[in-house]
Amino acid sequence: MTAPGEAAIRAVQRRLRAQQGAFVPKPALPVIDELVATVLSQHTSDVNSERAFARLKAGFPTWEQVADAPTELVADAIRCGGIADQKARRIKQILAAIEEREGRIDLGRLRELDDAAVEAYLESLPGVGPKTAACVLLFAMGRAAFPIDTHVHRIATRLGWIPANTTADKAHRLLAPRVPPDIRYDLHVAMVAHGRTFCRAQRPRCDVCVLRDLCAYGSGGRVAGGT
């Protein structure tokens, strides 16, 4: 496997964008909102995680109320998002850690820090890893981060950009710095959409994939991360 160069990465971005149409960024949330929303997005669909986030905000209009509420009530509010008990505990742990450090539940101070300092701060919070930190940097703060979620990880493996069986954390370290900063947001969104519609975990649609001739998996080398 050869690590991808800038030209190869840009070629993938151009093809996906040509197929999917104009890039549309997500509406930006406040930093803590994006952090919690990303926790809720784990191991569930966008529809369910967005519904869970909306119900959490409806039931507890402030993060202080979430922090003070019994874990069972928080879990009940987010039940539709899956593994609610675990996520409720994690959210409350994160909010408690922020309040202890900042004196209040507010992360506005992070905007004064550089990317590396923000990443280090976020990853020091309970259960927050590189993907969640990158989502906050990218979506809430407009920084040039590159979140590697399950779709991005699967496609990067099949393309031969990262070795098979690379862990999520290692994939972040290997791949994120190679993606040109000006296309990180666009490419992340494009790869997620491609992973949902074409490069699926089961029964990928290689026969109609616009990346097939660039892809180790799609062109016949069925060793690059998938069934």
Backbone as JSON, one array per atom type, in Angstrom:
{
  "sequence": "MTAPGEAAIRAVQRRLRAQQGAFVPKPALPVIDELVATVLSQHTSDVNSERAFARLKAGFPTWEQVADAPTELVADAIRCGGIADQKARRIKQILAAIEEREGRIDLGRLRELDDAAVEAYLESLPGVGPKTAACVLLFAMGRAAFPIDTHVHRIATRLGWIPANTTADKAHRLLAPRVPPDIRYDLHVAMVAHGRTFCRAQRPRCDVCVLRDLCAYGSGGRVAGGT",
  "N": [[0.83, -1.19, 0.0], [0.52, 2.23, -0.86], [0.9, 5.4, 0.53], [-1.56, 7.93, 0.03], [-1.11, 10.61, -2.29], [-1.44, 14.21, -2.63], [-2.64, 14.76, -5.12], [-4.07, 12.41, -5.72], [-5.93, 12.36, -3.66], [-7.34, 14.73, -4.12], [-8.43, 14.07, -6.58], [-10.35, 12.14, -5.94], [-12.07, 13.7, -4.37], [-12.99, 15.55, -6.32], [-14.38, 13.89, -8.12], [-16.41, 12.79, -6.5], [-17.74, 15.13, -5.76], [-18.63, 16.05, -8.24], [-20.48, 14.1, -8.83], [-22.29, 14.31, -6.69], [-23.19, 16.93, -6.59], [-23.31, 20.45, -5.65], [-21.32, 21.42, -2.85], [-22.59, 21.61, 0.41], [-22.35, 23.11, 3.43], [-22.86, 22.03, 6.87], [-25.31, 23.48, 9.11], [-23.9, 25.54, 11.58], [-23.37, 24.63, 14.95], [-23.29, 25.69, 18.44], [-20.25, 25.14, 20.34], [-20.42, 23.26, 22.54], [-22.89, 22.13, 22.0], [-22.41, 20.85, 19.53], [-20.52, 19.01, 20.37], [-21.99, 17.36, 22.15], [-23.97, 16.51, 20.37], [-22.42, 14.99, 18.62], [-21.59, 12.89, 20.26], [-24.09, 11.73, 20.61], [-24.51, 10.82, 18.06], [-23.16, 8.49, 17.69], [-23.05, 5.11, 16.74], [-25.61, 4.99, 15.6], [-28.3, 6.11, 13.42], [-28.38, 9.16, 11.42], [-30.91, 10.3, 11.47], [-32.06, 9.26, 13.84], [-30.22, 10.17, 15.77], [-30.39, 12.93, 15.51], [-33.03, 13.31, 16.27], [-32.88, 12.47, 18.91], [-31.16, 14.42, 19.96], [-32.75, 16.72, 19.62], [-34.89, 16.09, 21.33], [-33.56, 15.98, 23.75], [-32.76, 18.66, 24.07], [-35.26, 19.83, 24.14], [-36.33, 18.79, 26.47], [-34.49, 19.59, 28.37], [-33.61, 22.61, 28.49], [-31.2, 24.01, 29.0], [-27.65, 23.34, 29.33], [-26.8, 23.18, 31.9], [-29.05, 22.21, 33.19], [-29.15, 19.63, 32.16], [-26.8, 18.63, 33.26], [-27.45, 18.64, 35.96], [-29.59, 16.92, 36.13], [-31.07, 13.71, 36.94], [-29.39, 10.78, 35.79], [-31.02, 8.82, 34.66], [-33.24, 10.21, 33.7], [-32.14, 11.81, 31.72], [-31.28, 9.79, 30.01], [-33.77, 8.73, 29.28], [-34.73, 10.81, 27.72], [-33.14, 10.67, 25.47], [-33.55, 8.23, 24.37], [-34.34, 7.29, 21.85], [-32.09, 7.43, 20.33], [-30.46, 5.26, 20.7], [-28.37, 3.05, 22.7], [-28.81, 4.49, 25.12], [-28.46, 4.74, 27.94], [-25.7, 4.51, 28.33], [-24.78, 6.68, 26.76], [-26.01, 8.83, 28.07], [-24.74, 8.81, 30.58], [-22.13, 9.4, 29.7], [-22.42, 11.94, 28.53], [-23.15, 13.46, 30.77], [-20.82, 13.15, 32.29], [-18.98, 14.49, 30.66], [-20.02, 17.12, 30.7], [-19.77, 17.69, 33.43], [-17.0, 17.62, 33.71], [-16.25, 19.8, 32.12], [-17.48, 21.9, 33.52], [-16.07, 21.76, 35.91], [-13.5, 22.48, 35.1], [-13.8, 24.96, 33.78], [-15.38, 26.49, 35.39], [-17.92, 26.98, 34.72], [-20.47, 25.78, 32.44], [-19.33, 26.04, 29.62], [-17.69, 26.5, 26.55], [-16.58, 28.53, 25.14], [-14.08, 29.68, 25.35], [-12.35, 28.07, 23.94], [-12.2, 28.98, 21.35], [-10.2, 30.79, 21.27], [-7.92, 29.35, 21.15], [-5.32, 27.47, 19.41], [-5.58, 24.94, 16.8], [-4.37, 22.5, 17.61], [-4.3, 22.76, 20.39], [-7.02, 22.94, 21.0], [-7.87, 20.42, 20.14], [-6.41, 18.78, 21.89], [-7.53, 19.55, 24.35], [-10.24, 18.79, 24.03], [-9.97, 16.01, 23.63], [-9.14, 15.26, 26.09], [-11.37, 15.14, 27.59], [-13.94, 13.07, 29.09], [-14.22, 10.07, 27.34], [-13.97, 11.22, 24.81], [-12.72, 11.07, 21.62], [-10.39, 11.21, 18.78], [-12.09, 11.46, 16.46], [-14.5, 12.65, 17.38], [-13.47, 15.03, 18.45], [-12.45, 16.16, 16.1], [-14.83, 16.55, 14.66], [-16.05, 18.58, 16.19], [-14.15, 20.63, 15.92], [-14.29, 21.03, 13.12], [-17.1, 21.32, 12.36], [-18.33, 23.03, 14.29], [-16.45, 25.03, 14.8], [-15.25, 25.77, 12.48], [-12.71, 25.03, 11.7], [-9.9, 23.53, 9.96], [-10.24, 20.57, 10.11], [-10.37, 16.94, 9.84], [-12.65, 14.73, 10.18], [-12.75, 11.24, 10.81], [-14.99, 9.09, 10.32], [-17.03, 6.09, 10.47], [-17.76, 5.64, 7.78], [-15.91, 7.14, 6.24], [-13.59, 5.91, 7.08], [-13.97, 3.28, 6.14], [-14.11, 3.7, 3.32], [-11.61, 4.88, 2.82], [-9.95, 2.76, 3.5], [-10.7, 0.85, 1.57], [-9.96, 2.19, -0.75], [-7.28, 1.98, -0.51], [-5.83, 3.79, 0.88], [-5.2, 3.68, 3.56], [-3.84, 1.08, 5.64], [-5.41, -2.18, 5.76], [-7.4, -3.08, 8.59], [-6.56, -0.97, 10.17], [-6.73, 0.94, 13.1], [-9.25, 3.25, 14.32], [-8.16, 5.52, 15.62], [-5.5, 5.45, 14.74], [-5.9, 5.68, 12.01], [-6.8, 8.3, 11.87], [-4.45, 9.68, 12.56], [-2.76, 8.9, 10.46], [-4.07, 9.62, 8.06], [-5.53, 12.13, 8.16], [-3.64, 14.38, 8.2], [-2.76, 14.31, 5.56], [-4.77, 15.1, 3.89], [-5.6, 17.82, 1.91], [-5.98, 20.99, 3.45], [-7.95, 22.79, 2.42], [-9.95, 21.25, 1.31], [-10.95, 19.57, 3.24], [-13.39, 19.66, 4.76], [-15.31, 19.5, 2.7], [-14.55, 17.03, 1.46], [-14.89, 15.2, 3.58], [-17.71, 15.3, 4.01], [-18.55, 14.47, 1.47], [-17.48, 11.87, 1.32], [-18.82, 10.59, 3.4], [-21.47, 10.68, 2.45], [-21.11, 9.13, 0.14], [-20.39, 6.7, 1.28], [-22.77, 5.95, 2.45], [-24.49, 5.56, 0.33], [-23.27, 4.24, -1.85], [-20.63, 3.0, -1.33], [-21.11, 0.89, 0.62], [-21.06, -0.92, 3.76], [-21.93, -3.59, 3.62], [-22.57, -5.38, 0.67], [-21.48, -3.44, -1.32], [-21.84, -1.03, -3.95], [-20.12, -1.43, -6.28], [-20.18, -1.66, -9.04], [-21.35, 0.61, -10.07], [-19.87, 2.69, -9.14], [-18.21, 5.79, -8.98], [-15.6, 5.91, -8.3], [-14.36, 3.61, -8.93], [-12.18, 2.83, -10.65], [-10.09, 3.92, -9.31], [-9.81, 2.52, -7.06], [-8.63, 0.09, -4.88], [-10.12, -2.0, -3.84], [-12.55, -2.0, -5.34], [-11.62, -2.44, -7.9], [-10.94, -5.02, -7.96], [-9.17, -6.06, -6.06], [-9.99, -7.53, -3.49], [-9.27, -7.08, -0.71], [-9.23, -4.95, 0.79], [-10.66, -3.95, 3.22], [-13.59, -4.79, 3.55], [-16.67, -6.53, 2.77]],
  "CA": [[0.0, 0.0, 0.0], [1.24, 3.5, -0.92], [0.11, 6.49, 1.1], [-2.07, 8.76, -1.06], [-0.62, 11.95, -2.46], [-2.46, 15.23, -2.74], [-3.37, 14.64, -6.39], [-5.01, 11.29, -5.61], [-7.02, 12.75, -2.76], [-8.15, 15.73, -4.81], [-9.18, 13.4, -7.65], [-11.52, 11.54, -5.31], [-12.98, 14.79, -4.0], [-13.61, 16.11, -7.53], [-15.35, 12.94, -8.67], [-17.58, 12.71, -5.61], [-18.49, 16.38, -5.82], [-19.3, 16.09, -9.54], [-21.63, 13.21, -8.76], [-23.24, 14.68, -5.64], [-23.64, 18.31, -6.69], [-22.6, 21.47, -4.89], [-21.07, 21.2, -1.43], [-23.4, 22.43, 1.32], [-21.91, 22.86, 4.81], [-23.88, 21.88, 7.89], [-25.5, 24.64, 9.99], [-22.97, 25.46, 12.71], [-23.9, 24.63, 16.3], [-22.32, 26.06, 19.47], [-19.25, 24.09, 20.56], [-20.92, 22.18, 23.4], [-23.98, 21.46, 21.29], [-21.81, 19.94, 18.55], [-19.87, 17.94, 21.13], [-23.02, 16.43, 22.6], [-24.6, 15.92, 19.19], [-21.52, 13.97, 18.09], [-21.73, 11.75, 21.16], [-25.37, 11.09, 20.32], [-24.5, 10.24, 16.71], [-22.4, 7.24, 17.67], [-23.76, 3.83, 16.64], [-27.01, 5.16, 15.24], [-28.48, 6.87, 12.18], [-28.52, 10.61, 11.56], [-32.3, 10.62, 11.84], [-32.27, 8.96, 15.26], [-29.39, 11.02, 16.62], [-30.95, 14.29, 15.48], [-34.25, 13.28, 17.08], [-32.45, 12.4, 20.31], [-30.65, 15.74, 20.35], [-33.9, 17.64, 19.73], [-35.65, 15.75, 22.53], [-32.74, 16.37, 24.9], [-32.84, 20.12, 24.2], [-36.63, 20.18, 24.52], [-36.55, 18.41, 27.87], [-33.53, 20.29, 29.22], [-33.21, 23.74, 27.63], [-29.82, 24.43, 29.24], [-26.74, 22.26, 29.66], [-26.79, 23.08, 33.36], [-30.15, 21.33, 33.57], [-28.73, 18.27, 31.85], [-25.78, 18.26, 34.24], [-28.08, 18.46, 37.28], [-30.69, 15.96, 36.08], [-30.7, 12.3, 37.12], [-28.96, 10.13, 34.55], [-32.13, 8.07, 34.07], [-34.1, 11.13, 32.96], [-31.41, 12.16, 30.5], [-31.34, 8.61, 29.15], [-35.12, 8.63, 28.74], [-34.89, 11.83, 26.69], [-32.37, 10.35, 24.26], [-33.73, 6.8, 24.16], [-34.49, 6.97, 20.43], [-30.79, 7.45, 19.68], [-29.71, 4.03, 20.96], [-27.47, 2.94, 23.86], [-29.12, 5.74, 25.81], [-27.9, 4.79, 29.29], [-24.27, 4.79, 28.2], [-24.59, 8.04, 26.26], [-26.41, 9.77, 29.11], [-23.62, 8.89, 31.54], [-20.99, 10.06, 29.06], [-22.73, 13.36, 28.39], [-23.08, 14.09, 32.09], [-19.4, 13.19, 32.66], [-18.35, 15.56, 29.89], [-20.48, 18.41, 31.21], [-19.17, 17.87, 34.76], [-15.57, 17.94, 33.53], [-16.17, 21.17, 31.61], [-17.82, 22.82, 34.61], [-14.97, 21.76, 36.89], [-12.34, 23.19, 34.54], [-14.1, 26.32, 33.32], [-16.19, 27.23, 36.36], [-19.27, 27.02, 34.14], [-20.55, 24.87, 31.29], [-19.12, 26.92, 28.47], [-16.41, 26.24, 25.89], [-16.25, 29.66, 24.27], [-12.65, 29.96, 25.44], [-11.6, 27.27, 22.98], [-12.03, 29.72, 20.1], [-8.95, 31.55, 21.36], [-6.8, 28.41, 21.1], [-5.04, 26.91, 18.09], [-6.23, 23.65, 16.55], [-3.77, 21.43, 18.41], [-4.7, 22.95, 21.78], [-8.43, 22.57, 21.08], [-7.93, 18.97, 20.01], [-5.91, 18.2, 23.15], [-8.53, 19.81, 25.39], [-11.43, 17.96, 23.81], [-9.65, 14.6, 23.8], [-8.94, 15.0, 27.52], [-12.69, 14.98, 28.21], [-14.3, 11.65, 29.18], [-14.75, 9.37, 26.18], [-13.86, 11.98, 23.57], [-11.58, 10.65, 20.83], [-10.04, 12.08, 17.65], [-13.19, 11.75, 15.54], [-15.4, 13.61, 18.0], [-12.76, 16.31, 18.51], [-12.39, 16.71, 14.75], [-16.17, 17.03, 14.32], [-16.26, 19.86, 16.85], [-13.27, 21.59, 15.25], [-14.75, 21.3, 11.77], [-18.48, 21.76, 12.2], [-18.7, 24.13, 15.18], [-15.44, 26.07, 14.89], [-14.79, 26.16, 11.16], [-11.29, 24.74, 11.54], [-9.64, 22.56, 8.88], [-10.08, 19.22, 10.63], [-10.9, 15.9, 8.95], [-13.17, 13.61, 10.98], [-12.75, 9.94, 10.16], [-16.06, 8.26, 10.88], [-17.03, 4.72, 9.94], [-17.83, 5.66, 6.32], [-14.63, 7.63, 5.74], [-12.61, 4.86, 7.39], [-14.2, 2.16, 5.22], [-13.74, 4.08, 1.96], [-10.15, 5.07, 2.78], [-9.34, 1.43, 3.49], [-10.93, 0.22, 0.28], [-9.16, 2.9, -1.75], [-5.88, 1.67, -0.28], [-5.19, 4.95, 1.5], [-4.7, 3.23, 4.85], [-3.8, -0.39, 5.65], [-6.55, -2.9, 6.34], [-7.37, -3.27, 10.05], [-6.06, 0.22, 10.87], [-7.68, 1.43, 14.09], [-9.77, 4.59, 14.04], [-7.21, 6.53, 16.07], [-4.34, 5.44, 13.86], [-6.35, 6.22, 10.72], [-6.8, 9.75, 12.01], [-3.06, 10.16, 12.53], [-2.16, 8.64, 9.17], [-4.75, 10.19, 6.9], [-5.96, 13.52, 8.27], [-2.65, 15.38, 7.75], [-2.53, 14.22, 4.12], [-5.87, 15.72, 3.16], [-5.38, 19.27, 1.82], [-6.91, 21.69, 4.35], [-9.04, 23.49, 1.76], [-11.03, 20.33, 0.9], [-11.25, 18.61, 4.29], [-14.82, 19.66, 5.06], [-16.0, 19.0, 1.51], [-14.27, 15.61, 1.26], [-15.54, 14.44, 4.65], [-19.15, 15.22, 3.71], [-18.72, 13.67, 0.25], [-17.2, 10.46, 1.6], [-19.93, 10.07, 4.22], [-22.6, 10.45, 1.54], [-20.75, 8.01, -0.73], [-20.44, 5.49, 2.08], [-24.16, 5.59, 2.74], [-25.26, 5.24, -0.86], [-22.56, 3.36, -2.78], [-19.58, 2.17, -0.72], [-21.71, 0.41, 1.87], [-20.31, -1.99, 4.42], [-22.39, -4.83, 3.01], [-23.02, -5.23, -0.72], [-21.13, -2.15, -1.94], [-22.28, -0.93, -5.35], [-18.89, -1.16, -7.03], [-20.43, -1.62, -10.48], [-21.77, 1.97, -10.47], [-19.1, 3.63, -8.32], [-17.38, 6.72, -9.76], [-14.21, 5.79, -7.86], [-13.96, 2.21, -9.08], [-10.86, 2.65, -11.26], [-9.1, 4.43, -8.37], [-10.04, 1.81, -5.8], [-8.04, -1.25, -4.8], [-11.2, -2.95, -3.57], [-13.51, -2.03, -6.44], [-11.0, -2.9, -9.15], [-10.73, -6.46, -7.89], [-8.35, -6.49, -4.93], [-10.94, -7.56, -2.38], [-8.61, -7.26, 0.58], [-9.14, -3.63, 1.41], [-11.66, -3.53, 4.19], [-15.0, -4.91, 3.27], [-17.17, -7.84, 2.39]],
  "C": [[0.87, 1.24, 0.0], [0.34, 4.59, -0.35], [-0.32, 7.44, -0.01], [-1.39, 10.12, -1.1], [-1.76, 12.93, -2.61], [-3.29, 15.08, -4.01], [-4.42, 13.54, -6.33], [-6.2, 11.66, -4.74], [-7.93, 13.77, -3.43], [-8.97, 15.1, -5.94], [-10.45, 12.76, -7.1], [-12.54, 12.61, -4.95], [-13.71, 15.35, -5.22], [-14.68, 15.17, -8.09], [-16.61, 12.86, -7.8], [-18.4, 13.99, -5.7], [-19.24, 16.5, -7.14], [-20.55, 15.22, -9.52], [-22.71, 13.75, -7.82], [-23.8, 16.09, -5.77], [-22.89, 19.22, -5.73], [-22.47, 21.1, -3.41], [-21.91, 22.16, -0.59], [-22.96, 22.13, 2.75], [-23.09, 22.72, 5.75], [-24.1, 23.21, 8.61], [-24.61, 24.48, 11.23], [-23.72, 25.53, 14.04], [-22.87, 25.24, 17.25], [-21.43, 24.87, 19.8], [-19.79, 22.95, 21.41], [-22.05, 21.43, 22.72], [-23.43, 20.45, 20.29], [-21.15, 18.76, 19.25], [-20.89, 16.9, 21.58], [-23.7, 15.75, 21.42], [-23.73, 14.81, 18.59], [-21.54, 12.72, 18.96], [-23.03, 10.99, 20.83], [-25.39, 10.4, 18.96], [-23.82, 8.88, 16.64], [-23.33, 6.02, 17.65], [-25.26, 4.0, 16.41], [-27.09, 5.96, 13.95], [-28.57, 8.36, 12.46], [-29.93, 10.97, 12.05], [-32.51, 10.4, 13.33], [-31.45, 9.86, 16.17], [-29.92, 12.45, 16.65], [-32.23, 14.36, 16.31], [-33.89, 13.24, 18.57], [-31.94, 13.75, 20.79], [-31.8, 16.73, 20.54], [-34.7, 17.36, 21.0], [-34.88, 16.12, 23.79], [-32.86, 17.88, 25.13], [-34.24, 20.56, 24.62], [-36.88, 19.9, 25.99], [-35.68, 19.17, 28.84], [-32.96, 21.46, 28.42], [-31.79, 24.25, 27.85], [-28.96, 23.23, 29.59], [-26.59, 22.1, 31.17], [-27.9, 22.15, 33.85], [-29.82, 19.87, 33.27], [-27.75, 17.78, 32.91], [-26.4, 17.92, 35.59], [-29.13, 17.36, 37.3], [-30.2, 14.55, 36.4], [-30.37, 11.64, 35.78], [-30.12, 9.41, 33.87], [-33.03, 8.97, 33.24], [-33.44, 11.59, 31.66], [-31.47, 11.0, 29.51], [-32.72, 8.47, 28.52], [-35.32, 9.61, 27.59], [-34.22, 11.45, 25.38], [-32.55, 8.89, 23.84], [-33.77, 6.43, 22.68], [-33.15, 6.93, 19.7], [-29.95, 6.22, 19.93], [-28.69, 4.17, 22.07], [-27.58, 4.19, 24.75], [-28.48, 5.83, 27.2], [-26.42, 5.14, 29.25], [-24.02, 6.22, 27.74], [-24.97, 9.09, 27.3], [-25.31, 9.93, 30.15], [-22.45, 9.66, 30.95], [-21.22, 11.56, 28.95], [-22.61, 14.07, 29.73], [-21.63, 14.16, 32.59], [-18.67, 14.32, 31.94], [-18.73, 16.93, 30.44], [-19.87, 18.7, 32.59], [-17.7, 18.26, 34.64], [-15.39, 19.37, 33.04], [-16.44, 22.17, 32.73], [-16.7, 22.9, 35.64], [-13.79, 22.58, 36.38], [-12.61, 24.67, 34.29], [-14.85, 27.16, 34.36], [-17.62, 27.41, 35.91], [-19.27, 26.08, 32.94], [-20.53, 25.71, 30.02], [-17.74, 26.63, 27.88], [-16.03, 27.34, 24.91], [-14.76, 29.97, 24.25], [-11.84, 29.19, 24.4], [-11.36, 28.01, 21.67], [-10.75, 30.55, 20.09], [-7.72, 30.66, 21.17], [-6.55, 27.95, 19.66], [-5.62, 25.5, 18.0], [-5.69, 22.55, 17.46], [-4.2, 21.53, 19.87], [-6.18, 22.59, 21.97], [-8.58, 21.06, 21.05], [-7.5, 18.29, 21.32], [-6.92, 18.39, 24.28], [-9.71, 18.85, 25.23], [-11.13, 16.49, 24.08], [-9.33, 14.25, 25.26], [-10.26, 14.85, 28.26], [-13.08, 13.5, 28.18], [-14.88, 11.09, 27.88], [-14.65, 10.09, 24.86], [-12.57, 11.58, 22.84], [-11.34, 11.58, 19.65], [-11.2, 12.43, 16.72], [-14.12, 12.8, 16.12], [-14.75, 14.99, 18.07], [-12.71, 16.96, 17.13], [-13.75, 17.23, 14.29], [-16.43, 18.4, 14.94], [-15.41, 20.94, 16.18], [-13.84, 22.0, 13.9], [-16.11, 21.97, 11.74], [-18.83, 22.98, 13.06], [-17.74, 25.31, 15.11], [-14.87, 26.48, 13.53], [-13.3, 25.94, 10.93], [-11.11, 23.63, 10.5], [-9.29, 21.19, 9.44], [-10.68, 18.23, 9.65], [-11.38, 14.72, 9.78], [-13.18, 12.31, 10.18], [-13.78, 9.06, 10.86], [-16.03, 6.9, 10.2], [-17.06, 4.69, 8.41], [-16.49, 6.08, 5.71], [-13.56, 6.56, 5.93], [-12.74, 3.7, 6.4], [-13.75, 2.5, 3.8], [-12.23, 4.25, 1.84], [-9.43, 3.73, 2.76], [-9.5, 0.77, 2.13], [-10.14, 0.89, -0.84], [-7.68, 2.54, -1.65], [-5.11, 2.81, 0.33], [-4.6, 4.62, 2.87], [-4.71, 1.7, 4.85], [-5.08, -0.99, 6.22], [-6.32, -3.1, 7.83], [-6.73, -2.12, 10.81], [-7.12, 0.69, 11.86], [-8.14, 2.84, 13.73], [-8.78, 5.68, 14.44], [-6.0, 6.61, 15.16], [-4.7, 5.99, 12.48], [-6.36, 7.74, 10.76], [-5.39, 10.3, 11.9], [-2.43, 10.0, 11.16], [-2.76, 9.5, 8.05], [-5.04, 11.68, 7.01], [-4.91, 14.53, 7.81], [-2.42, 15.39, 6.25], [-3.62, 14.9, 3.29], [-5.63, 17.23, 3.1], [-6.42, 20.03, 2.64], [-8.12, 22.31, 3.65], [-10.18, 22.57, 1.32], [-11.45, 19.38, 2.02], [-12.74, 18.53, 4.6], [-15.59, 19.02, 3.91], [-15.8, 17.49, 1.36], [-14.91, 14.75, 2.34], [-17.02, 14.23, 4.32], [-19.39, 14.32, 2.5], [-18.49, 12.19, 0.52], [-18.28, 9.83, 2.47], [-21.13, 9.75, 3.33], [-22.33, 9.25, 0.63], [-20.82, 6.69, 0.02], [-21.85, 5.02, 2.38], [-24.89, 5.06, 1.51], [-24.6, 4.23, -1.79], [-21.57, 2.42, -2.07], [-20.04, 1.67, 0.66], [-20.89, -0.73, 2.46], [-20.65, -3.35, 3.84], [-22.91, -4.53, 1.6], [-22.74, -3.84, -1.3], [-21.46, -2.16, -3.42], [-21.1, -0.56, -6.25], [-19.15, -0.98, -8.53], [-20.83, -0.23, -10.96], [-21.01, 3.04, -9.7], [-18.18, 4.49, -9.18], [-15.9, 6.63, -9.38], [-13.62, 4.42, -8.21], [-12.55, 2.06, -9.64], [-9.73, 3.18, -10.38], [-9.0, 3.55, -7.12], [-9.46, 0.39, -5.84], [-9.1, -2.32, -4.61], [-12.1, -3.1, -4.79], [-12.93, -2.58, -7.73], [-10.6, -4.37, -9.08], [-9.88, -6.96, -6.75], [-9.15, -6.52, -3.66], [-10.26, -7.88, -1.05], [-8.67, -5.99, 1.39], [-10.4, -3.26, 2.15], [-13.09, -3.64, 3.74], [-15.38, -6.3, 2.86], [-17.81, -7.75, 1.02]]
}
